[in-house]
Amino acid sequence: MAHRTPEQEGTILDVRKASARQITELLANIHEIRLKDPMDSVFGPTRPDSALGDTEAEIQRERRIRGALAYRFMKDKMSMRHVAAHWDEIMQPDEEEYQKYLQSIVGVKLTTRDNFFKGLKYRLHGAIQVHEGGEWRRLGLDETHQVLQEFDNAVENVNKFYCKSGERMVGGRKTMVFEGMPITIQMEEKCSTAQGLPRTVKFGRAWYYEPEVPVIDKSRRLDDDEIVEELAKLERFRHQMVQEHKSITEPESVKQTIQQSVDEVRRDWKGELPEEIENAVRRRKKNELEIRGIQLSFILDEGNGMITNAEKFVKNSRYNALWALEHARDAVSETYKKMLGGSSDERLKNMWIEMEDAGNLAMMLFTGEPPSELAKKALRNMGEQTILFCPANLDQTIGISFSESPKINATVIGVKEAMNRHLKVIYSERGAVLAHMEGIRGHPFESGDHVIVDTSSDEPTVIFNPTEATKIFYRRKRDFAERIESEKVAEAPLECRTKFVPKRGVKSVTIQLAGNTSDPAHVISNITHGAKGLGLVRGEELLADLTPEDVKSETQLEEIFYQKYSELFKTMRAHAIPEKQGYSITLRALDLGGDKIPHSVRHLFANKDPATYRGLEVLLDNTGLFKAQLKAVLRLAARFDELELIMPLVKDDRDILAINKVFDEAKQELEKRRGDRRFDYKEDFRYGIMVETEESVSHIRLFSGRGIRLFSVGTNDLTCDRLRIEPEDFISGVHDHDPRVVELLDHIVKNAPPEVRDADPATEKHMPLEVCGDMAGTITGAIILAGLGYRKLSMVADSIIPVKRVLRDTPIDVMETIAQDALSCMPGDDVATVVRERMKQLAGINIEDRRYK
């Protein structure tokens, strides 16, 4: 293969005419290379830069030269087409010179054609610079989109050039299609995801987001005085980490910390703390301290630790301390990845992840910024139509901000448990796309890659670097999913009445389907899906945008609750379907703890285990917070007859007495303001409770005798309590279908007072018995619950229409039979499969059909 003879001018490299040999020789003497090309405007100067240390300058220059070469190659259509069409020939021994040329562009060993083009793209992304304020800096993702789009267009040009074009009849009309030939560049990669919601297809560019990792200012290099200041900051940080390391590694300190954890659990435990529980607490705390100690050791290591490496980057590369810590993290983790990546020991093989975690911890501790502020900075830096990839879980506050951001088309997380927790509810209510994918950390995708997230089917998929044909296919799939959704919304006015079978004498039974919401500002989706009121309005999200000072001001907090809830009731009255007006709207008293701890109330959980310290206990320990919500509710009850209130995690009669005491205090404080009409309140207001523990199930009649007017069964917590599993291990549709849980649900119905059990859902707008856990929103769960006798089910908006369809298609006697079958199962049996099979046998219904999705 012939090559043009390049022109050389001293140590100036003309990238338009350079051969493989000359590039190799010049890269070996990279200190002196300059580009004879206008690409300086894109990739920055390759001549020596006094602001850089020798090592960093060499890396920067090599990156820029390869970037310029990659850009030049990409813009040359003939070269792109030649490599695509003749890859096998190029890989022959007699083409060694051209192989070196291609390898010099991407800087890695040539393996496959697709990997070469992927390397070409990553070289472009990694090399782009911009001259701003007298400094050269790397571009942000937004700014690189144009060059990346140029690359996508170049690949598309090659694909189209080597494709046969023609016409094909599709759906009764002629459609242009491309049939890919073997030489088509294929960079596409499909990854199956475990779960996804709602059913749709989203397009965008990838953005890798690590929670609690700060956004770094890389706009400029330091001057000499600033270097001294940044080194001083790192020295102070080192001292801080040394003190913390001592506090969690010295035997006496460790012993005290573990004992404090045991004492906290013992205070919260009713009765004597069992020995096995105490031992489990000790093991867990000891393990936490050991992990933290190892991470701090990585940070402090004098030889190759994060701080030591960061100091070098500050001195040699003139980075600020945070930027230097990031570079140190990457350098150390990459070293371990290369050194131990081939190890047969899985623990050693993945040690680079531990190093990366330690680096993230160092950056977080160094800034001391709360995660919410870090998330806001990340949002400001994201481009439009972002597909966010997060290897860890998102807390409630950050999840809210990301799910509401118009910049983010979809969020893909690497933590499976998050799909069964509060985060799933947050995204579902906002109609935002959330999916789970294993292996986000370590996956070779890059920020800026084209991505498609498909959650429209039972097998959600993430597609990286999709081809044009794939994009066309998924656009059609998206259009189809949107049409299906519009068909669902059209059914909103229909009543949920079970199938009438006159030949068997089976009457139609009304079952109320209400909505669940976490934020009063997001109730429209419940209305458009035909919810009969709201069976559960969580209040924790109202605290998400507040500060600790806001929460400590009882008067101010009361007004916040009052205004937010007022908007909710006004919205429901203004927009609800006429025949579904006036149905109860059930507010839940704050259920803090677990995975629901907004930043504004973090101080309430100091030295507390949020897994055990939660719900009513938190409210009774912080009566100012509790009374602020109660006073707002009492005032609202005087204006809105629909209002109901339920208390979380009530266990026994003592809890009822404690609630009544705080209620009386709230009424007395409102009574003092009686002259002002704004503070009128409903004196005879009666609250309800959530039935979420085995203990509360046994006290149904006792609670009713105490004046409780509403029983809301929370199947999630009830399941965890009955099966003794942790909330993060709970799987909806599996654990809550366990026969032992179904038995408790059956016990509640059978032992509820007649006025609770026999309320008529066809006429009663305040049903005294409902189910509001995840089970109610699953097809199999709704069938079991209706068969047991529950006549009000509350769920997220997306579940209302599918559940309504299956209940309308099924006679009540069939569901009663299936509920008894579920009760007859043994622990460990797949109850959901039993329900599916029995629905086919008794009703001729396949609940796996698309109609019920």
Secondary structure as UniProt FT lines:
FT   STRAND          8..9
FT   TURN            10..11
FT   STRAND          12..13
FT   TURN            15..17
FT   HELIX           20..28
FT   HELIX           30..32
FT   STRAND          34..35
FT   TURN            38..39
FT   HELIX           40..43
FT   TURN            50..51
FT   HELIX           54..75
FT   HELIX           77..85
FT   HELIX           87..90
FT   HELIX           93..95
FT   HELIX           96..106
FT   HELIX           113..127
FT   STRAND          129..132
FT   TURN            133..134
FT   STRAND          135..138
FT   HELIX           141..161
FT   STRAND          163..170
FT   TURN            171..172
FT   STRAND          173..180
FT   TURN            182..183
FT   STRAND          189..192
FT   STRAND          195..197
FT   STRAND          201..208
FT   TURN            211..212
FT   HELIX           224..249
FT   HELIX           251..268
FT   HELIX           275..300
FT   TURN            302..304
FT   HELIX           306..317
FT   HELIX           321..340
FT   TURN            341..342
FT   HELIX           346..349
FT   HELIX           351..367
FT   HELIX           371..381
FT   STRAND          386..390
FT   HELIX           396..404
FT   TURN            406..407
FT   STRAND          408..413
FT   HELIX           416..420
FT   HELIX           422..429
FT   TURN            430..431
FT   STRAND          433..436
FT   TURN            438..439
FT   TURN            441..442
FT   TURN            447..448
FT   STRAND          450..454
FT   STRAND          461..464
FT   HELIX           468..490
FT   TURN            491..493
FT   HELIX           502..504
FT   STRAND          512..517
FT   TURN            520..521
FT   HELIX           524..528
FT   TURN            529..530
FT   STRAND          534..537
FT   HELIX           540..543
FT   TURN            544..545
FT   HELIX           548..552
FT   HELIX           554..575
FT   HELIX           578..580
FT   TURN            581..582
FT   STRAND          585..588
FT   TURN            594..595
FT   HELIX           599..605
FT   TURN            606..607
FT   TURN            610..612
FT   HELIX           616..621
FT   HELIX           623..637
FT   TURN            638..639
FT   TURN            641..642
FT   STRAND          643..647
FT   TURN            648..649
FT   HELIX           653..671
FT   TURN            672..675
FT   HELIX           677..679
FT   TURN            683..684
FT   STRAND          688..691
FT   HELIX           694..697
FT   TURN            698..699
FT   HELIX           700..705
FT   TURN            706..707
FT   STRAND          711..713
FT   HELIX           715..723
FT   HELIX           727..729
FT   TURN            732..734
FT   HELIX           735..737
FT   HELIX           739..751
FT   HELIX           754..757
FT   TURN            761..763
FT   STRAND          769..771
FT   HELIX           774..777
FT   HELIX           779..788
FT   STRAND          792..795
FT   HELIX           797..809
FT   HELIX           812..824
FT   TURN            827..828
FT   HELIX           831..843
FT   TURN            847..848
FT   HELIX           850..852
//
